[in-house]
Amino acid sequence: MNRRVIINLVIVTFFFLLINFYLGIHGWIYINTILKHELHTVSKLIYWSIFWLFTFAYILSRVLKKHLPRPIFKFLHHIGAYWLAVIYYLIFILLISDLIGWLLLTFTPLSSEKLIISLGTIVLLSIVFLIVKGRRNALNTQFIHYDIHVEKSNLHSKALSIVLVSDLHLSTLVTNKRLAFLIDEINKLSPDLVLIAGDIIDEDITPFVEENMVETFKKLKPSIGTYAVPGNHDYYGGHLDLLVDHLNDAGIHILLDEKELVENSFYIVGRKDLASKNRLELHDLLKDIDHTKPIILLDHQPYRLDIPTNLGVDLQVSGHTHRGQFKPNHLITRKLYELDWGYLQKNLSHFVVSSGFGTWGPPIRTGNPSEIVTINVTFQESSN
């Protein structure tokens, strides 16, 4: 570890501790004010012990996951994940609350005790509302539909029904029960194709194996097939090869800078993620392709959309952005990506980016709901 990394780590740790101490002090003051007396030293020790346990639970679960008994790991991972969302929103809400409190204390006769109790209760209820609403959004999956016309003929059929899902993040938090729900909903749609645009697992493949999720994937029944590409999180845990083996066993074609001519009618091309160290350039991947046939591209990250446009890709599907997952992060993803969610046409190329089915980190969505995307693709009439 070089000196710059150490310095950056120290700085980040310092500010993390400072921010959380700011949050913890506010909680302590609120409790003391409600109880109308200074709590005993033992009570203070209990409060701060619980507070710091919650604060570091997610980090501890990630760092010590190989050494902790599974029940303890799951407990820390769950409370830590939710607490990350609490920290995220508590910072902004408390800053606003402090400013309002200072103004009211300065310009009104209200006592500090009344302000602490009133504003503190509002802050607490706001956090509860956001977490509950975010959890409901994560579970209440919506269907998003797009109709697309491709200016090429498909000799096998005039239309193609596609289901797109991305960012499943299968893990201790997004379980086999959620995957089973997803598979059931997809099968109800009876699609021709299922496309999975990356981040199938959340780094660690252990929950995938322990819950036998491969058997759940085997229940997918599209008429043509299921195709997938890896996302950045599929690389991070170092389990990509094992994941590929499991998905192949489930009948899912996972494409790693590969292309497949389907029914001699259209191509499905799948890219390695940008996290890969040996990802091919797209023009190399598309060499020797018959460009008179429709080309469907799976690429986890919607990066440089001008490249597939210039190379004649007809439809690209992606994920990765989660559309920020938490409000107002969508304002950031909107600036980072030409298309961070939804549909875009550039010349003759069509792009669809999903906000994802699962969640990363906190299992909540305050910015948008979990989604399953359906795409109906129609083709130009054949001249034959």
C-alpha positions in Angstrom: 0.0 0.0 0.0 1.6 3.2 -1.1 1.8 6.5 0.9 -0.9 8.3 -1.1 -3.4 5.4 -0.5 -2.6 5.5 3.2 -3.1 9.2 3.4 -6.4 9.1 1.6 -7.6 6.2 3.8 -6.7 8.2 6.9 -8.6 11.3 5.6 -11.7 9.3 4.7 -11.6 7.5 8.1 -11.3 10.8 9.9 -14.3 12.4 8.2 -16.3 9.3 8.5 -15.7 9.3 12.3 -16.4 13.0 12.5 -19.7 12.8 10.6 -20.9 9.9 12.7 -19.9 11.6 15.9 -22.0 14.6 14.8 -24.9 12.2 14.2 -24.4 10.4 17.5 -24.2 13.5 19.6 -27.6 14.7 18.2 -29.2 11.3 19.1 -27.7 11.5 22.6 -29.0 15.1 23.1 -32.5 14.1 21.9 -32.7 11.2 24.2 -31.5 13.2 27.2 -33.9 16.0 26.5 -36.9 13.7 26.3 -36.0 12.0 29.6 -35.4 15.4 31.1 -32.2 14.5 32.9 -28.6 13.5 32.2 -28.4 9.7 31.8 -26.2 7.6 33.9 -22.6 6.9 32.7 -23.6 3.2 32.1 -26.5 4.3 29.9 -24.1 6.6 28.0 -21.7 3.7 27.5 -24.5 1.4 26.2 -25.8 4.1 23.8 -22.4 4.8 22.3 -21.6 1.1 22.1 -24.8 0.4 20.1 -24.3 3.5 18.0 -20.8 2.6 16.9 -21.8 -1.1 16.4 -24.5 0.1 13.9 -22.1 2.5 12.3 -19.4 0.0 11.6 -21.6 -3.1 11.2 -21.6 -3.1 7.4 -17.8 -2.5 7.2 -17.2 -5.3 9.7 -19.4 -7.7 7.9 -17.5 -7.1 4.6 -14.1 -7.2 6.1 -14.6 -10.1 8.4 -17.1 -12.2 6.4 -14.6 -15.1 6.0 -14.0 -15.3 9.7 -17.5 -14.6 11.2 -20.0 -17.3 11.9 -22.7 -17.1 9.2 -25.5 -15.9 11.6 -23.4 -13.1 13.0 -22.3 -12.1 9.5 -25.9 -11.9 8.4 -27.0 -9.9 11.4 -24.2 -7.3 11.0 -24.7 -7.2 7.3 -28.4 -6.5 7.6 -28.3 -3.8 10.3 -25.3 -2.3 8.7 -26.9 -2.0 5.3 -30.0 -0.3 6.6 -27.8 2.0 8.8 -25.9 3.2 5.7 -29.1 4.6 4.4 -30.0 6.1 7.7 -26.5 7.8 7.8 -26.9 9.1 4.2 -30.2 10.9 4.9 -29.6 11.8 8.5 -26.6 14.0 7.5 -28.8 16.2 5.2 -31.8 16.2 7.4 -29.9 17.1 10.6 -28.0 19.9 8.8 -31.3 21.5 7.8 -32.8 20.8 11.2 -29.9 22.6 12.9 -30.2 25.6 10.7 -34.0 25.8 11.4 -33.4 25.3 15.1 -30.8 28.1 15.2 -33.1 30.5 13.4 -36.1 29.7 15.7 -33.9 29.9 18.8 -32.6 33.3 17.6 -35.8 35.0 16.5 -38.5 33.3 18.5 -39.2 32.8 22.2 -39.2 29.0 21.9 -37.0 27.2 24.4 -34.1 25.0 23.3 -35.8 22.0 25.0 -39.0 22.4 23.0 -37.0 22.9 19.8 -34.9 19.8 20.4 -37.9 17.6 21.1 -40.0 19.0 18.2 -37.3 19.0 15.5 -35.7 15.8 16.8 -39.1 14.0 16.5 -39.6 15.4 13.0 -36.1 14.1 12.0 -36.8 10.7 13.4 -40.2 10.4 11.7 -38.6 11.6 8.4 -36.0 8.9 8.6 -38.5 6.2 9.4 -40.7 7.3 6.5 -37.8 7.3 4.0 -36.6 3.9 5.0 -40.0 2.3 5.0 -40.9 3.9 1.6 -37.5 2.9 0.2 -38.0 -0.7 1.3 -41.4 -0.8 -0.3 -40.0 0.6 -3.6 -37.3 -2.1 -3.6 -39.9 -4.8 -3.2 -42.8 -3.4 -5.3 -41.4 -4.2 -8.7 -42.8 -2.3 -11.7 -42.9 -3.2 -15.4 -41.5 -0.7 -17.9 -42.3 -1.2 -21.6 -40.7 0.0 -24.8 -41.7 -0.5 -28.4 -38.7 -0.4 -30.8 -38.5 -0.7 -34.6 -35.3 -1.9 -36.2 -34.6 -1.0 -39.8 -33.4 -4.5 -40.7 -35.3 -7.7 -41.5 -35.5 -10.8 -39.3 -36.0 -13.8 -41.6 -37.4 -15.9 -38.7 -40.1 -13.6 -37.3 -41.5 -10.1 -37.7 -41.2 -9.2 -34.0 -39.3 -10.2 -30.9 -40.5 -10.0 -27.3 -37.6 -9.3 -24.9 -37.5 -9.2 -21.1 -34.6 -7.2 -19.7 -33.4 -7.3 -16.1 -30.2 -6.0 -14.6 -28.4 -5.5 -11.3 -30.0 -8.4 -9.4 -27.2 -8.2 -6.8 -28.1 -11.6 -5.5 -26.8 -11.7 -1.9 -27.6 -12.1 1.7 -29.9 -9.1 1.2 -31.4 -10.0 -2.2 -32.3 -13.6 -1.6 -33.4 -16.7 -3.5 -37.0 -15.7 -2.6 -36.7 -12.5 -4.5 -35.1 -14.4 -7.4 -38.0 -16.9 -7.5 -40.4 -13.9 -7.6 -38.4 -12.5 -10.6 -38.4 -15.8 -12.5 -42.1 -16.3 -11.9 -42.9 -12.8 -13.2 -40.7 -13.2 -16.3 -42.3 -16.6 -17.1 -45.8 -15.0 -16.9 -44.7 -12.8 -19.8 -43.7 -15.7 -22.0 -40.9 -13.8 -23.7 -38.8 -14.9 -26.7 -35.6 -13.7 -25.1 -34.5 -12.9 -21.6 -31.5 -10.5 -21.3 -29.6 -10.1 -18.1 -27.4 -7.0 -18.2 -24.9 -7.7 -15.4 -24.3 -7.5 -11.7 -26.0 -10.8 -11.2 -24.4 -11.3 -7.8 -23.1 -8.8 -5.2 -19.4 -9.8 -5.3 -19.7 -12.8 -2.9 -21.1 -16.0 -4.6 -21.6 -17.7 -1.2 -25.4 -16.9 -0.9 -25.9 -17.9 -4.6 -24.4 -21.3 -3.8 -25.9 -21.8 -0.3 -29.5 -21.0 -1.5 -29.0 -23.1 -4.6 -30.1 -20.2 -6.8 -29.0 -22.0 -9.9 -32.0 -24.3 -9.6 -34.2 -21.2 -9.5 -32.6 -19.9 -12.7 -33.3 -23.2 -14.4 -37.0 -22.4 -14.2 -36.7 -19.6 -16.8 -38.6 -20.6 -19.9 -38.1 -18.1 -22.8 -38.9 -19.6 -26.1 -35.5 -18.7 -27.6 -33.1 -18.4 -24.7 -31.5 -16.4 -21.9 -28.4 -14.4 -22.4 -26.3 -12.5 -19.8 -23.2 -10.5 -19.4 -21.3 -9.8 -16.1 -21.2 -6.5 -14.4 -18.5 -4.9 -12.3 -19.8 -6.6 -9.0 -19.5 -10.0 -10.7 -15.8 -9.4 -11.0 -15.0 -7.9 -7.6 -15.4 -11.0 -5.5 -13.1 -13.1 -7.8 -15.9 -15.6 -8.4 -16.7 -14.9 -12.1 -15.5 -18.3 -13.4 -17.6 -20.1 -10.9 -20.6 -17.9 -11.6 -20.2 -18.6 -15.3 -20.2 -22.4 -14.6 -23.4 -22.1 -12.6 -25.2 -20.0 -15.2 -24.2 -22.3 -18.0 -25.6 -25.2 -15.9 -28.8 -23.3 -15.7 -29.0 -22.9 -19.5 -28.0 -19.2 -19.5 -25.6 -18.1 -22.2 -23.2 -15.8 -20.5 -21.2 -13.9 -23.2 -17.7 -12.7 -22.4 -16.7 -10.6 -25.4 -18.6 -13.1 -27.5 -21.3 -13.1 -30.2 -23.9 -15.6 -31.2 -26.0 -15.8 -34.3 -29.4 -16.8 -33.1 -31.7 -18.8 -35.4 -29.6 -17.5 -38.3 -31.6 -14.3 -38.0 -30.0 -11.9 -35.5 -26.9 -11.5 -33.4 -26.6 -11.2 -29.6 -23.3 -9.7 -28.6 -22.1 -9.6 -25.0 -19.3 -7.6 -23.6 -17.1 -8.0 -20.6 -17.5 -5.2 -18.2 -15.2 -2.2 -17.9 -13.9 -3.8 -14.7 -12.3 -6.5 -16.8 -8.6 -6.1 -17.6 -8.8 -7.6 -21.1 -12.0 -6.3 -22.5 -12.1 -6.1 -26.3 -12.8 -3.0 -28.2 -16.2 -3.1 -29.7 -15.1 -2.8 -33.3 -12.9 -5.9 -32.8 -15.8 -7.8 -31.2 -18.0 -6.9 -34.2 -15.6 -8.0 -36.8 -16.9 -10.6 -39.3 -20.5 -9.9 -38.3 -23.1 -9.7 -41.1 -24.4 -6.2 -40.5 -27.5 -6.8 -42.6 -28.8 -8.8 -39.7 -30.1 -7.1 -36.5 -27.4 -6.7 -33.7 -28.4 -6.8 -30.0 -25.7 -5.7 -27.7 -25.5 -6.4 -23.9 -23.1 -4.1 -22.1 -23.5 -3.6 -18.4 -22.4 0.1 -18.3 -24.0 2.6 -20.7 -20.6 4.1 -21.6 -19.8 5.9 -24.8 -23.0 5.4 -26.7 -21.6 7.0 -29.7 -19.4 3.9 -30.3 -22.1 1.3 -30.8 -24.1 3.9 -32.8 -21.2 4.4 -35.2 -20.7 0.7 -35.5 -24.3 -0.1 -36.5 -25.6 -1.7 -33.3 -29.4 -1.8 -33.5 -30.2 -2.3 -29.8 -28.0 -2.0 -26.7 -29.3 -2.9 -23.3 -27.5 -1.9 -20.1 -27.9 -1.3 -16.3 -25.4 -0.3 -13.7 -26.7 3.2 -12.8 -29.5 2.1 -10.5 -30.6 5.7 -11.5 -28.9 6.7 -8.3 -31.0 4.3 -6.1 -31.4 7.1 -3.5 -32.8 10.5 -4.2 -31.3 12.9 -5.1 -28.5 10.8 -6.6 -30.4 10.6 -9.9 -29.2 14.2 -10.5 -25.6 12.9 -10.4 -26.2 9.8 -12.7 -28.0 12.1 -15.1 -24.8 14.1 -15.4 -22.5 11.1 -15.6 -24.3 9.2 -18.3 -25.8 10.3 -21.6 -28.6 7.9 -20.7 -28.8 6.9 -17.0 -32.3 5.4 -17.3 -35.0 4.8 -19.9 -34.8 4.9 -23.7 -32.8 6.8 -26.3 -32.5 6.6 -30.0 -29.3 7.8 -31.7 -29.5 7.6 -35.5 -30.6 4.0 -36.2 -29.4 2.7 -32.8 -31.7 2.2 -29.8 -30.6 2.2 -26.2 -32.4 0.9 -23.1 -31.0 1.4 -19.6 -32.7 -0.3 -16.7 -32.6 1.0 -13.1 -32.3 -2.6 -12.0 -34.2 -5.2 -10.1 -32.1 -5.5 -7.0 -30.1 -3.1 -4.8 -26.5 -2.5 -3.9 -25.7 -1.7 -0.2 -28.9 -0.7 1.6 -31.8 -2.9 0.4 -33.9 0.2 -0.3 -34.8 2.5 -3.2 -36.0 6.0 -2.6 -35.1 7.2 -6.1 -37.1 4.6 -8.1 -38.7 1.3 -7.8 -37.3 -2.1 -8.7 -38.1 -2.8 -12.3 -38.5 -5.5 -15.0 -38.2 -4.1 -18.6 -40.2 -5.5 -21.5 -39.2 -4.6 -25.1 -41.2 -5.4 -28.2 -38.9 -5.2 -31.2 -40.4 -5.1 -34.7 -38.3 -5.5 -37.9 -38.5 -4.2 -41.4 -40.4 -6.3 -43.9 -38.1 -8.7 -45.8 -37.8 -7.9 -49.5 -37.7 -11.6 -50.4 
